[in-house]
Amino acid sequence: MILQFLSNLLNLEKREIIKFIASSPYRYKVYSIPKRKKGEFRLISQPSSQLKFIQKATLDHFFSDLPVHSSAMAYIKGKGIKDNALMHAGNAFMLKMDFQDYFPSIKPEDFVNHIKSSSQLRFSEEDEFVVCRLFFWSPVRGKPLVMSIGAPSSPFISNTVMYPFDEKVDSYCKNNGVIYSRYADDLVFSTCSPQILSLVPKFIEETIRLLSYPKLKINREKTVFSSKKHNRHITGLTITNESTVSIGRARKRYVSSLVHRYTLSQLDNAQIVYLKGYLAFCSDVEITFVKRLEKKYGESVISELLKNTGG
């Protein structure tokens, strides 16, 4: 089924497609980027341009109808970190949890099992071979295939594979007066009743244990309870005691300092591009802060920085 589709799409013989698919897990450029925590790095594996094209075409043609739960907030058109934070802004008590090695924990068999349980496709062994080799990569030859951080197909696959988990957790939370959202590997729970949240970690651990797929682990070091008495942060944003979303004081000081340096012509081209993007982000999350920058540095300065950014 999938091989025939790719053969028609690429105008190649099936044997040529099979040869390409067999080598797909090794068609990745691998590099590291620093994490927020100093000294830690994230491994990025980016597929070749040809592999990216085939991944996208196959995903769009065969698997775009696979379910993604409404509680999933990452990689969804029309949703973002601001929407994720606003879901919880009106509640006084919050719990944050985090999966350990989220993308690499999702294996080819997880996606295959999910397709079989959630789709009407007549899936052959040949199709399983294609899916496993096409969408997953091998960090080391001979080692098990894992999901790539860097492939354009990975965000959707990770979201749809998590549908059974999201469905169970969302149902539990609704029955207990808790708001739940998941931004990739970040789980957020909020409520007005603090006692309820103390029961959630045990429920999550039990849900993970009973899931058929994927096999995940909670990073317990990142399990954090918070309330209005303390700073509440969600995916890099701050929820104020007035139940609004803010970029936070430290970021405001930083952005303001960059704008000041811009007015003094102390930024190079790369720094200006960076500032433009950061300011567009601020405009989306906290427009009142951008208005204050206009008063401080002049509307013309901020308008120039926001030009052609969508801000």
C-alpha positions as CSV (number, residue, x, y, z in Angstrom):
1,M,0.0,0.0,0.0
2,I,2.5,2.6,1.1
3,L,5.3,1.4,-1.2
4,Q,2.9,1.6,-4.2
5,F,2.0,5.1,-3.2
6,L,5.6,6.2,-3.0
7,S,6.4,4.4,-6.2
8,N,3.7,6.4,-8.0
9,L,4.7,9.6,-6.2
10,L,8.4,9.4,-7.0
11,N,8.1,7.6,-10.3
12,L,10.5,4.9,-9.1
13,E,10.4,1.1,-9.1
14,K,9.3,-0.5,-5.8
15,R,12.7,-2.1,-5.4
16,E,14.4,1.3,-5.4
17,I,11.9,2.6,-2.8
18,I,12.6,-0.4,-0.6
19,K,16.3,0.2,-0.8
20,F,15.8,3.9,0.1
21,I,13.5,3.0,3.0
22,A,15.9,0.4,4.4
23,S,18.6,3.0,4.7
24,S,16.3,5.8,5.9
25,P,17.2,5.5,9.6
26,Y,20.7,6.5,8.7
27,R,19.9,9.5,6.5
28,Y,20.1,12.1,9.3
29,K,22.3,15.0,10.2
30,V,23.0,14.9,13.9
31,Y,24.0,17.9,16.0
32,S,23.6,19.2,19.6
33,I,22.0,22.4,20.9
34,P,22.3,23.7,24.5
35,K,19.4,23.2,26.9
36,R,18.2,25.9,29.3
37,K,20.2,24.1,32.1
38,K,23.8,25.1,31.8
39,G,26.1,22.3,30.6
40,E,23.3,20.1,29.2
41,F,22.6,19.5,25.5
42,R,19.8,18.2,23.3
43,L,20.6,15.9,20.5
44,I,18.9,16.9,17.2
45,S,18.7,14.4,14.3
46,Q,17.5,16.1,11.2
47,P,16.5,13.9,8.2
48,S,17.8,14.6,4.7
49,S,15.6,16.8,2.5
50,Q,14.5,13.9,0.4
51,L,13.6,11.9,3.5
52,K,11.7,14.9,4.9
53,F,9.6,15.1,1.7
54,I,8.8,11.4,1.8
55,Q,7.9,11.5,5.5
56,K,5.6,14.5,5.0
57,A,3.9,13.0,1.9
58,T,3.3,9.6,3.6
59,L,2.1,11.2,6.8
60,D,-0.4,13.5,5.0
61,H,-1.7,10.8,2.7
62,F,-2.2,7.9,5.2
63,F,-2.1,9.1,8.8
64,S,-3.4,12.7,9.0
65,D,-6.8,11.4,10.3
66,L,-5.2,9.7,13.3
67,P,-6.6,11.4,16.5
68,V,-4.9,14.1,18.5
69,H,-6.5,14.9,21.9
70,S,-7.7,18.4,22.6
71,S,-5.5,18.6,25.7
72,A,-2.4,18.4,23.5
73,M,-1.2,22.0,23.1
74,A,2.2,21.7,21.3
75,Y,2.7,21.5,17.5
76,I,-1.0,22.3,16.9
77,K,-1.9,25.0,14.5
78,G,-3.6,27.8,16.3
79,K,-2.3,26.8,19.7
80,G,0.9,27.8,21.6
81,I,2.5,28.3,24.9
82,K,0.3,31.3,25.7
83,D,-2.9,29.2,25.1
84,N,-1.4,26.5,27.3
85,A,-0.8,28.9,30.1
86,L,-4.2,30.7,29.8
87,M,-5.9,27.3,30.4
88,H,-4.6,27.4,34.0
89,A,-4.5,31.1,34.7
90,G,-7.7,31.2,36.7
91,N,-6.8,28.4,39.1
92,A,-4.9,29.0,42.3
93,F,-3.1,25.6,42.6
94,M,-0.9,24.0,40.0
95,L,1.1,20.8,39.5
96,K,3.7,20.3,36.8
97,M,5.1,17.0,35.7
98,D,7.6,16.0,33.0
99,F,8.4,12.9,31.0
100,Q,12.0,11.7,30.9
101,D,13.5,11.3,27.4
102,Y,10.1,11.8,25.8
103,F,10.8,11.6,22.0
104,P,13.4,8.8,22.2
105,S,10.9,6.8,24.4
106,I,8.5,6.6,21.5
107,K,9.4,3.5,19.5
108,P,8.3,2.3,16.0
109,E,6.1,-0.4,17.5
110,D,4.2,2.2,19.4
111,F,3.2,4.0,16.2
112,V,2.4,0.7,14.5
113,N,0.2,-0.4,17.4
114,H,-1.5,3.0,17.4
115,I,-2.2,2.8,13.7
116,K,-3.8,-0.6,14.1
117,S,-5.9,0.4,17.0
118,S,-7.0,3.8,15.8
119,S,-7.2,3.5,12.0
120,Q,-9.3,1.6,9.4
121,L,-6.2,1.1,7.2
122,R,-5.5,-2.5,6.1
123,F,-1.9,-2.6,7.4
124,S,0.4,-5.3,6.0
125,E,3.8,-6.4,7.2
126,E,5.3,-4.5,4.3
127,D,3.6,-1.4,5.5
128,E,4.9,-2.0,9.0
129,F,8.4,-2.2,7.7
130,V,8.0,1.1,5.8
131,V,6.6,2.9,8.8
132,C,9.3,1.7,11.2
133,R,12.1,2.6,8.9
134,L,10.7,5.8,7.4
135,F,9.7,7.7,10.6
136,F,12.3,6.5,13.1
137,W,16.1,6.8,13.2
138,S,19.1,4.9,14.6
139,P,21.5,6.8,16.8
140,V,24.0,3.9,16.3
141,R,23.8,1.2,13.6
142,G,22.4,-2.0,15.0
143,K,20.7,-0.3,17.9
144,P,16.9,0.0,18.3
145,L,15.1,2.7,16.3
146,V,13.7,5.7,18.2
147,M,11.8,8.8,17.4
148,S,13.9,11.7,16.1
149,I,14.0,15.1,17.6
150,G,14.2,17.1,14.4
151,A,12.1,15.2,11.9
152,P,9.0,17.1,10.7
153,S,6.9,14.0,11.2
154,S,7.8,13.5,14.9
155,P,5.6,16.2,16.5
156,F,2.4,14.8,14.9
157,I,3.3,11.2,15.6
158,S,4.2,11.9,19.2
159,N,0.8,13.7,19.7
160,T,-1.3,11.0,18.2
161,V,0.5,8.1,19.9
162,M,-0.2,9.9,23.2
163,Y,-4.0,10.0,22.5
164,P,-4.9,7.0,24.8
165,F,-2.9,8.6,27.6
166,D,-4.4,12.1,27.1
167,E,-7.9,10.6,27.0
168,K,-7.5,8.7,30.2
169,V,-5.9,11.6,32.1
170,D,-8.3,14.2,30.8
171,S,-11.3,12.0,31.8
172,Y,-9.9,11.6,35.3
173,C,-9.2,15.3,35.6
174,K,-12.7,16.3,34.4
175,N,-14.2,14.0,37.0
176,N,-12.2,15.6,39.7
177,G,-12.4,19.3,38.8
178,V,-8.9,19.6,37.5
179,I,-7.7,21.3,34.3
180,Y,-5.2,19.2,32.3
181,S,-3.0,20.1,29.4
182,R,0.1,18.6,27.8
183,Y,2.7,20.6,25.9
184,A,4.9,17.8,24.4
185,D,6.5,16.3,27.5
186,D,5.3,18.9,29.9
187,L,2.1,18.0,31.9
188,V,0.2,20.7,33.7
189,F,-2.7,20.3,36.1
190,S,-4.5,23.1,37.9
191,T,-7.5,23.5,40.2
192,C,-9.0,25.5,43.0
193,S,-8.8,22.6,45.4
194,P,-5.2,21.8,46.4
195,Q,-5.9,18.4,48.0
196,I,-6.9,16.9,44.7
197,L,-3.6,17.6,43.1
198,S,-1.7,15.5,45.7
199,L,-3.4,12.4,44.2
200,V,-2.5,13.1,40.6
201,P,1.1,11.9,40.5
202,K,0.1,8.5,41.7
203,F,-2.6,8.3,39.1
204,I,-0.2,9.4,36.3
205,E,2.3,6.7,37.3
206,E,-0.4,4.1,37.4
207,T,-1.8,5.2,34.0
208,I,1.7,5.0,32.4
209,R,2.2,1.5,33.9
210,L,-1.1,0.2,32.4
211,L,-0.7,1.8,29.0
212,S,-0.1,-0.6,26.1
213,Y,2.0,2.1,24.4
214,P,4.2,4.1,24.7
215,K,6.4,3.1,27.6
216,L,7.2,6.4,29.4
217,K,8.8,7.5,32.6
218,I,8.1,10.5,34.7
219,N,11.1,12.7,35.6
220,R,10.3,13.0,39.3
221,E,12.9,15.7,39.8
222,K,10.6,18.0,37.8
223,T,7.4,17.3,39.6
224,V,6.5,20.6,41.1
225,F,3.5,21.9,43.1
226,S,2.9,25.6,43.2
227,S,0.2,28.2,44.1
228,K,-0.5,31.9,44.0
229,K,1.8,32.2,47.0
230,H,4.7,31.3,44.7
231,N,5.7,32.0,41.2
232,R,3.7,29.9,38.7
233,H,5.5,29.2,35.5
234,I,4.2,27.2,32.5
235,T,6.4,26.5,29.5
236,G,8.5,29.6,30.1
237,L,5.6,32.0,30.9
238,T,4.5,33.4,34.2
239,I,1.0,33.4,35.5
240,T,0.5,36.5,37.6
241,N,-1.7,36.8,40.8
242,E,-4.2,38.7,38.6
243,S,-4.6,35.6,36.5
244,T,-2.9,37.0,33.4
245,V,0.0,35.6,31.4
246,S,3.4,37.4,31.4
247,I,6.8,36.9,29.9
248,G,8.2,37.6,33.4
249,R,10.4,40.4,34.9
250,A,13.7,39.0,33.9
251,R,12.7,38.7,30.2
252,K,11.3,42.2,30.3
253,R,14.5,43.6,31.6
254,Y,16.5,41.7,29.0
255,V,14.3,42.8,26.0
256,S,14.3,46.4,27.2
257,S,18.1,46.3,27.4
258,L,18.3,45.0,23.8
259,V,15.9,47.7,22.5
260,H,18.1,50.3,24.3
261,R,21.2,49.0,22.6
262,Y,19.3,49.0,19.3
263,T,18.6,52.7,19.6
264,L,22.4,53.2,20.2
265,S,23.2,51.2,17.1
266,Q,25.1,48.6,19.2
267,L,23.4,45.5,17.8
268,D,24.7,43.6,14.7
269,N,22.4,42.2,12.1
270,A,22.0,38.8,13.7
271,Q,21.2,40.4,17.1
272,I,18.6,42.7,15.4
273,V,16.9,39.7,13.8
274,Y,16.9,38.0,17.2
275,L,15.4,41.1,18.8
276,K,12.7,41.3,16.2
277,G,11.6,37.7,16.8
278,Y,11.7,38.2,20.5
279,L,9.6,41.4,20.3
280,A,7.1,39.7,18.1
281,F,6.8,36.9,20.7
282,C,6.3,39.6,23.5
283,S,3.7,41.3,21.3
284,D,1.7,38.0,21.1
285,V,2.0,37.1,24.8
286,E,1.9,40.5,26.6
287,I,1.1,43.4,24.4
288,T,0.9,45.8,27.4
289,F,4.7,45.4,27.8
290,V,5.3,46.3,24.2
291,K,3.1,49.4,24.7
292,R,5.3,50.4,27.6
293,L,8.4,50.0,25.4
294,E,6.7,52.3,22.9
295,K,6.3,55.0,25.5
296,K,9.9,54.5,26.7
297,Y,11.7,54.3,23.3
298,G,9.2,55.7,20.9
299,E,6.5,54.2,18.7
300,S,8.6,54.5,15.6
301,V,11.4,52.4,17.1
302,I,9.2,49.6,18.2
303,S,7.2,49.8,14.9
304,E,10.4,49.4,12.9
305,L,11.4,46.4,15.0
306,L,8.0,44.7,14.5
307,K,7.8,45.4,10.8
308,N,7.5,42.2,8.7
309,T,7.3,40.0,11.8
310,G,3.5,39.8,12.1
311,G,3.7,41.6,15.4
